[in-house]
Amino acid sequence: MAGPDPLAVEFLFYADCPSHDTALVRLREALQLEAAPAALAVREVRTDEEAQEAQFPGSPTIRINGEDLQPRGAVGPYSLTCRMYFHAGGRITPLPTLDQIRAAIQRHTTVQARPAAAD
């Protein structure tokens, strides 16, 4: 019996935003803690054209199976900018928490783990 398909995880960043290094460390830690098989693609977004093409709302951006970690913050305009994440209690910071990343991974691994419905 084969295991679950690996998660397609994208990490997009803009080098001028200082929070991307910490975010990537948190993402890798979350994947390890969740023991989630993943294909991680790390991509630097360098131009406004690349930002438009990638629908890049700012750095860092994490997508799992094509879904933004926090869709509320993933709206345009798409450009080379730093991103804000919404935390519990209304706080806004440039980084997602480890728990937010883990919760997103869990949502996607739970979906994959569900048995197929009987016909």
PyMOL CGO cylinders between C-alpha atoms (Angstrom):
from pymol import cmd
from pymol.cgo import CYLINDER

trace = [
    CYLINDER, 0.00, 0.00, 0.00, 1.47, 3.34, -1.05, 0.3, 1, 1, 1, 1, 1, 1,
    CYLINDER, 1.47, 3.34, -1.05, 1.60, 6.26, 1.36, 0.3, 1, 1, 1, 1, 1, 1,
    CYLINDER, 1.60, 6.26, 1.36, -0.11, 9.58, 0.80, 0.3, 1, 1, 1, 1, 1, 1,
    CYLINDER, -0.11, 9.58, 0.80, 0.98, 11.74, -2.09, 0.3, 1, 1, 1, 1, 1, 1,
    CYLINDER, 0.98, 11.74, -2.09, 3.54, 14.32, -1.03, 0.3, 1, 1, 1, 1, 1, 1,
    CYLINDER, 3.54, 14.32, -1.03, 2.20, 17.79, -0.42, 0.3, 1, 1, 1, 1, 1, 1,
    CYLINDER, 2.20, 17.79, -0.42, 3.13, 20.34, -3.07, 0.3, 1, 1, 1, 1, 1, 1,
    CYLINDER, 3.13, 20.34, -3.07, 4.56, 23.14, -0.95, 0.3, 1, 1, 1, 1, 1, 1,
    CYLINDER, 4.56, 23.14, -0.95, 5.64, 26.44, -2.47, 0.3, 1, 1, 1, 1, 1, 1,
    CYLINDER, 5.64, 26.44, -2.47, 7.66, 29.01, -0.59, 0.3, 1, 1, 1, 1, 1, 1,
    CYLINDER, 7.66, 29.01, -0.59, 7.91, 32.32, -2.44, 0.3, 1, 1, 1, 1, 1, 1,
    CYLINDER, 7.91, 32.32, -2.44, 9.97, 35.22, -1.17, 0.3, 1, 1, 1, 1, 1, 1,
    CYLINDER, 9.97, 35.22, -1.17, 11.34, 38.65, -2.02, 0.3, 1, 1, 1, 1, 1, 1,
    CYLINDER, 11.34, 38.65, -2.02, 14.97, 38.97, -0.87, 0.3, 1, 1, 1, 1, 1, 1,
    CYLINDER, 14.97, 38.97, -0.87, 14.56, 42.54, 0.42, 0.3, 1, 1, 1, 1, 1, 1,
    CYLINDER, 14.56, 42.54, 0.42, 12.02, 41.41, 3.03, 0.3, 1, 1, 1, 1, 1, 1,
    CYLINDER, 12.02, 41.41, 3.03, 13.95, 40.33, 6.13, 0.3, 1, 1, 1, 1, 1, 1,
    CYLINDER, 13.95, 40.33, 6.13, 11.41, 37.82, 7.47, 0.3, 1, 1, 1, 1, 1, 1,
    CYLINDER, 11.41, 37.82, 7.47, 11.71, 35.17, 4.76, 0.3, 1, 1, 1, 1, 1, 1,
    CYLINDER, 11.71, 35.17, 4.76, 14.66, 33.31, 6.35, 0.3, 1, 1, 1, 1, 1, 1,
    CYLINDER, 14.66, 33.31, 6.35, 12.75, 32.77, 9.59, 0.3, 1, 1, 1, 1, 1, 1,
    CYLINDER, 12.75, 32.77, 9.59, 9.60, 31.79, 7.72, 0.3, 1, 1, 1, 1, 1, 1,
    CYLINDER, 9.60, 31.79, 7.72, 11.45, 29.12, 5.74, 0.3, 1, 1, 1, 1, 1, 1,
    CYLINDER, 11.45, 29.12, 5.74, 12.93, 27.70, 8.94, 0.3, 1, 1, 1, 1, 1, 1,
    CYLINDER, 12.93, 27.70, 8.94, 9.43, 27.55, 10.47, 0.3, 1, 1, 1, 1, 1, 1,
    CYLINDER, 9.43, 27.55, 10.47, 8.01, 25.89, 7.36, 0.3, 1, 1, 1, 1, 1, 1,
    CYLINDER, 8.01, 25.89, 7.36, 10.68, 23.19, 7.36, 0.3, 1, 1, 1, 1, 1, 1,
    CYLINDER, 10.68, 23.19, 7.36, 10.19, 22.65, 11.10, 0.3, 1, 1, 1, 1, 1, 1,
    CYLINDER, 10.19, 22.65, 11.10, 6.42, 22.34, 10.66, 0.3, 1, 1, 1, 1, 1, 1,
    CYLINDER, 6.42, 22.34, 10.66, 6.82, 19.79, 7.86, 0.3, 1, 1, 1, 1, 1, 1,
    CYLINDER, 6.82, 19.79, 7.86, 9.17, 17.78, 10.06, 0.3, 1, 1, 1, 1, 1, 1,
    CYLINDER, 9.17, 17.78, 10.06, 6.93, 17.96, 13.13, 0.3, 1, 1, 1, 1, 1, 1,
    CYLINDER, 6.93, 17.96, 13.13, 3.91, 16.87, 11.09, 0.3, 1, 1, 1, 1, 1, 1,
    CYLINDER, 3.91, 16.87, 11.09, 5.96, 14.13, 9.40, 0.3, 1, 1, 1, 1, 1, 1,
    CYLINDER, 5.96, 14.13, 9.40, 4.35, 15.31, 6.19, 0.3, 1, 1, 1, 1, 1, 1,
    CYLINDER, 4.35, 15.31, 6.19, 5.88, 14.07, 2.95, 0.3, 1, 1, 1, 1, 1, 1,
    CYLINDER, 5.88, 14.07, 2.95, 6.33, 17.16, 0.84, 0.3, 1, 1, 1, 1, 1, 1,
    CYLINDER, 6.33, 17.16, 0.84, 7.87, 18.41, -2.35, 0.3, 1, 1, 1, 1, 1, 1,
    CYLINDER, 7.87, 18.41, -2.35, 9.13, 21.84, -1.29, 0.3, 1, 1, 1, 1, 1, 1,
    CYLINDER, 9.13, 21.84, -1.29, 9.81, 24.41, -4.01, 0.3, 1, 1, 1, 1, 1, 1,
    CYLINDER, 9.81, 24.41, -4.01, 11.60, 27.57, -2.88, 0.3, 1, 1, 1, 1, 1, 1,
    CYLINDER, 11.60, 27.57, -2.88, 11.38, 30.46, -5.32, 0.3, 1, 1, 1, 1, 1, 1,
    CYLINDER, 11.38, 30.46, -5.32, 12.70, 33.98, -5.16, 0.3, 1, 1, 1, 1, 1, 1,
    CYLINDER, 12.70, 33.98, -5.16, 10.41, 36.49, -6.86, 0.3, 1, 1, 1, 1, 1, 1,
    CYLINDER, 10.41, 36.49, -6.86, 12.69, 39.11, -8.42, 0.3, 1, 1, 1, 1, 1, 1,
    CYLINDER, 12.69, 39.11, -8.42, 10.56, 41.33, -10.67, 0.3, 1, 1, 1, 1, 1, 1,
    CYLINDER, 10.56, 41.33, -10.67, 7.11, 42.86, -10.72, 0.3, 1, 1, 1, 1, 1, 1,
    CYLINDER, 7.11, 42.86, -10.72, 6.36, 40.72, -13.78, 0.3, 1, 1, 1, 1, 1, 1,
    CYLINDER, 6.36, 40.72, -13.78, 7.23, 37.56, -11.82, 0.3, 1, 1, 1, 1, 1, 1,
    CYLINDER, 7.23, 37.56, -11.82, 5.08, 38.82, -8.94, 0.3, 1, 1, 1, 1, 1, 1,
    CYLINDER, 5.08, 38.82, -8.94, 2.10, 39.21, -11.28, 0.3, 1, 1, 1, 1, 1, 1,
    CYLINDER, 2.10, 39.21, -11.28, 2.66, 35.82, -12.90, 0.3, 1, 1, 1, 1, 1, 1,
    CYLINDER, 2.66, 35.82, -12.90, 2.96, 34.04, -9.53, 0.3, 1, 1, 1, 1, 1, 1,
    CYLINDER, 2.96, 34.04, -9.53, 0.10, 36.06, -7.97, 0.3, 1, 1, 1, 1, 1, 1,
    CYLINDER, 0.10, 36.06, -7.97, 2.56, 36.99, -5.25, 0.3, 1, 1, 1, 1, 1, 1,
    CYLINDER, 2.56, 36.99, -5.25, 0.93, 39.02, -2.47, 0.3, 1, 1, 1, 1, 1, 1,
    CYLINDER, 0.93, 39.02, -2.47, 4.23, 39.56, -0.68, 0.3, 1, 1, 1, 1, 1, 1,
    CYLINDER, 4.23, 39.56, -0.68, 7.08, 37.90, 1.12, 0.3, 1, 1, 1, 1, 1, 1,
    CYLINDER, 7.08, 37.90, 1.12, 6.96, 35.34, 2.49, 0.3, 1, 1, 1, 1, 1, 1,
    CYLINDER, 6.96, 35.34, 2.49, 4.15, 33.43, 0.78, 0.3, 1, 1, 1, 1, 1, 1,
    CYLINDER, 4.15, 33.43, 0.78, 3.49, 29.77, 1.55, 0.3, 1, 1, 1, 1, 1, 1,
    CYLINDER, 3.49, 29.77, 1.55, 1.13, 27.65, -0.53, 0.3, 1, 1, 1, 1, 1, 1,
    CYLINDER, 1.13, 27.65, -0.53, 0.19, 24.05, 0.12, 0.3, 1, 1, 1, 1, 1, 1,
    CYLINDER, 0.19, 24.05, 0.12, -1.30, 22.16, -2.80, 0.3, 1, 1, 1, 1, 1, 1,
    CYLINDER, -1.30, 22.16, -2.80, -1.90, 25.53, -4.47, 0.3, 1, 1, 1, 1, 1, 1,
    CYLINDER, -1.90, 25.53, -4.47, -3.77, 27.03, -1.49, 0.3, 1, 1, 1, 1, 1, 1,
    CYLINDER, -3.77, 27.03, -1.49, -2.35, 30.03, 0.30, 0.3, 1, 1, 1, 1, 1, 1,
    CYLINDER, -2.35, 30.03, 0.30, -1.50, 29.51, 3.96, 0.3, 1, 1, 1, 1, 1, 1,
    CYLINDER, -1.50, 29.51, 3.96, -3.70, 32.47, 4.84, 0.3, 1, 1, 1, 1, 1, 1,
    CYLINDER, -3.70, 32.47, 4.84, -6.03, 33.35, 1.96, 0.3, 1, 1, 1, 1, 1, 1,
    CYLINDER, -6.03, 33.35, 1.96, -7.25, 36.48, 3.78, 0.3, 1, 1, 1, 1, 1, 1,
    CYLINDER, -7.25, 36.48, 3.78, -3.81, 38.01, 3.21, 0.3, 1, 1, 1, 1, 1, 1,
    CYLINDER, -3.81, 38.01, 3.21, -3.31, 36.68, -0.32, 0.3, 1, 1, 1, 1, 1, 1,
    CYLINDER, -3.31, 36.68, -0.32, -5.18, 39.34, -2.23, 0.3, 1, 1, 1, 1, 1, 1,
    CYLINDER, -5.18, 39.34, -2.23, -3.58, 41.63, -4.81, 0.3, 1, 1, 1, 1, 1, 1,
    CYLINDER, -3.58, 41.63, -4.81, -2.17, 43.88, -5.90, 0.3, 1, 1, 1, 1, 1, 1,
    CYLINDER, -2.17, 43.88, -5.90, 0.69, 41.51, -6.57, 0.3, 1, 1, 1, 1, 1, 1,
    CYLINDER, 0.69, 41.51, -6.57, 4.11, 43.10, -6.26, 0.3, 1, 1, 1, 1, 1, 1,
    CYLINDER, 4.11, 43.10, -6.26, 7.54, 42.99, -4.69, 0.3, 1, 1, 1, 1, 1, 1,
    CYLINDER, 7.54, 42.99, -4.69, 6.57, 43.79, -1.12, 0.3, 1, 1, 1, 1, 1, 1,
    CYLINDER, 6.57, 43.79, -1.12, 6.65, 42.37, 2.38, 0.3, 1, 1, 1, 1, 1, 1,
    CYLINDER, 6.65, 42.37, 2.38, 3.59, 40.47, 3.53, 0.3, 1, 1, 1, 1, 1, 1,
    CYLINDER, 3.59, 40.47, 3.53, 1.53, 40.68, 6.69, 0.3, 1, 1, 1, 1, 1, 1,
    CYLINDER, 1.53, 40.68, 6.69, -0.07, 37.75, 8.51, 0.3, 1, 1, 1, 1, 1, 1,
    CYLINDER, -0.07, 37.75, 8.51, -3.10, 37.96, 10.78, 0.3, 1, 1, 1, 1, 1, 1,
    CYLINDER, -3.10, 37.96, 10.78, -2.75, 36.33, 14.19, 0.3, 1, 1, 1, 1, 1, 1,
    CYLINDER, -2.75, 36.33, 14.19, -5.30, 35.49, 16.86, 0.3, 1, 1, 1, 1, 1, 1,
    CYLINDER, -5.30, 35.49, 16.86, -6.56, 38.56, 18.64, 0.3, 1, 1, 1, 1, 1, 1,
    CYLINDER, -6.56, 38.56, 18.64, -6.09, 40.75, 15.57, 0.3, 1, 1, 1, 1, 1, 1,
    CYLINDER, -6.09, 40.75, 15.57, -2.33, 41.16, 15.76, 0.3, 1, 1, 1, 1, 1, 1,
    CYLINDER, -2.33, 41.16, 15.76, -0.60, 41.61, 12.39, 0.3, 1, 1, 1, 1, 1, 1,
    CYLINDER, -0.60, 41.61, 12.39, 3.02, 40.52, 11.85, 0.3, 1, 1, 1, 1, 1, 1,
    CYLINDER, 3.02, 40.52, 11.85, 5.34, 39.78, 8.91, 0.3, 1, 1, 1, 1, 1, 1,
    CYLINDER, 5.34, 39.78, 8.91, 5.52, 36.07, 9.77, 0.3, 1, 1, 1, 1, 1, 1,
    CYLINDER, 5.52, 36.07, 9.77, 3.08, 33.20, 10.11, 0.3, 1, 1, 1, 1, 1, 1,
    CYLINDER, 3.08, 33.20, 10.11, 3.40, 31.33, 13.39, 0.3, 1, 1, 1, 1, 1, 1,
    CYLINDER, 3.40, 31.33, 13.39, 4.63, 27.76, 13.54, 0.3, 1, 1, 1, 1, 1, 1,
    CYLINDER, 4.63, 27.76, 13.54, 1.14, 26.75, 14.70, 0.3, 1, 1, 1, 1, 1, 1,
    CYLINDER, 1.14, 26.75, 14.70, -0.48, 28.46, 11.68, 0.3, 1, 1, 1, 1, 1, 1,
    CYLINDER, -0.48, 28.46, 11.68, 1.80, 26.56, 9.32, 0.3, 1, 1, 1, 1, 1, 1,
    CYLINDER, 1.80, 26.56, 9.32, 1.20, 23.27, 11.12, 0.3, 1, 1, 1, 1, 1, 1,
    CYLINDER, 1.20, 23.27, 11.12, -2.58, 23.79, 11.00, 0.3, 1, 1, 1, 1, 1, 1,
    CYLINDER, -2.58, 23.79, 11.00, -2.43, 24.35, 7.23, 0.3, 1, 1, 1, 1, 1, 1,
    CYLINDER, -2.43, 24.35, 7.23, -0.38, 21.18, 6.78, 0.3, 1, 1, 1, 1, 1, 1,
    CYLINDER, -0.38, 21.18, 6.78, -2.83, 19.24, 8.94, 0.3, 1, 1, 1, 1, 1, 1,
    CYLINDER, -2.83, 19.24, 8.94, -5.77, 20.45, 6.83, 0.3, 1, 1, 1, 1, 1, 1,
    CYLINDER, -5.77, 20.45, 6.83, -4.13, 19.08, 3.72, 0.3, 1, 1, 1, 1, 1, 1,
    CYLINDER, -4.13, 19.08, 3.72, -2.90, 15.80, 5.21, 0.3, 1, 1, 1, 1, 1, 1,
    CYLINDER, -2.90, 15.80, 5.21, -6.33, 15.17, 6.76, 0.3, 1, 1, 1, 1, 1, 1,
    CYLINDER, -6.33, 15.17, 6.76, -7.99, 15.63, 3.37, 0.3, 1, 1, 1, 1, 1, 1,
    CYLINDER, -7.99, 15.63, 3.37, -5.56, 13.16, 1.79, 0.3, 1, 1, 1, 1, 1, 1,
    CYLINDER, -5.56, 13.16, 1.79, -6.03, 10.62, 4.58, 0.3, 1, 1, 1, 1, 1, 1,
    CYLINDER, -6.03, 10.62, 4.58, -9.81, 10.39, 4.23, 0.3, 1, 1, 1, 1, 1, 1,
    CYLINDER, -9.81, 10.39, 4.23, -10.90, 7.10, 2.73, 0.3, 1, 1, 1, 1, 1, 1,
    CYLINDER, -10.90, 7.10, 2.73, -12.66, 7.19, -0.63, 0.3, 1, 1, 1, 1, 1, 1,
    CYLINDER, -12.66, 7.19, -0.63, -16.43, 7.26, -0.38, 0.3, 1, 1, 1, 1, 1, 1,
    CYLINDER, -16.43, 7.26, -0.38, -18.21, 4.04, -1.21, 0.3, 1, 1, 1, 1, 1, 1,
    CYLINDER, -18.21, 4.04, -1.21, -20.16, 4.06, -4.46, 0.3, 1, 1, 1, 1, 1, 1,
]
cmd.load_cgo(trace, "trace")
